[in-house]
Amino acid sequence: MGKSNNKTNVALLFKRYIWLVDVISSFGPISLKEINEKWLMSSLNEDNLKLPRETFIRHKEAIQMMFDIDICCNSRHQYYIEDAIGENDVKGIRRLLINAMSLNGLVNENNHVNDLILVEDSYINNQYVRLIVESIEGKYYLNLSYQKFGSQEQVYVIRPLCIKIFRQRWYLVCMIKGRSGIFTLGLERIIKITKSNIRFASDNKFDPKNYFQNYFGITVDKNIEPILIEVHASPRQAEYLRTTPIHNSQQEKGKSGDSVIFTYFVAPTYEFEMEILRYSKELKVVSPLEFRERIASVLREIVEGYE
């Protein structure tokens, strides 16, 4: 009975940590007084008691230790999570963790919320991700069974370089032993991963951020150089682009008549081409002429296909 109670207490404490991260990331900077106002309304607070400062500090330290999330305090004695505030929002695995914890906290407090939040399914094999990360840290190759769509199963010895998430799909960026270049493999097409006894030498030549810097999506084609692309967006589409840029190089350059001008310094790969085509009449490529004509040609082919 004692063990059962202990497990229950640990579970409740864990939920409180998640609740605290959710509140501070959603409403911060926020004072302890304001946190307590929300705590008194929380369904997790069954005893309807305030959160003492000493308890709050212990929770804060535990969150830092368990999740590597720093709850900071400004000069006005307000608390915030640095990655969750301001225009320079840090986008990465920490942001995914905070978002996941916030959603978990929301679900814990509102049992009916499962029917109100519809999420897009995302394939992920946690065992594969763990093996890949451990391989990068331990500097050993992996044996990989992989099957492309419409192809036979292939067996590779690979050196993982990084993991990239794009459009709800997870990808492994790696080098394949015996082949030159860098390859991107979809995790959902991996059949099996096992640890190899072969180790690789340490080097810091590969920088994931720089590797994808001038490309859109997951395809990096070094034969396609990045260029400056100008597009004109409708006022309605411009609002979407301001909140969710197509590419990290996006810049707003003013207006042209009723349209809003945006520029991108990016390689015009097939993936970027498909992204531009997604917006159809809401987005028009102005320059360079070659890329504009390429988009126009695809649009003509689409129209002909319907005639």
Secondary structure, DSSP 8 states (H G I E B T S, - for coil): -HHHHHHHHHHHHHHHHHHHHHHHHHH-SEEHHHHHHHHTT-TT-TT-----HHHHHHHHHHHHHHH---EEE-TTSEEEEGGGSSSS---SHHHHHHHHHHHHHHHHH-GGGGGT---------HHHHHHHHHHHHHTEEEEEEE--TTS--EEEEEEEEEEEEETTEEEEEEEETTS-S-EEEEGGGEEEEEEEEEE--------HHHHHTT-STT---TTS--EEEEEEE-HHHHHHHHHS-SSTT-EEEEEETTEEEEEEEE---HHHHHHHHHTGGGEEEEESHHHHHHHHHHHHHHHHHH-
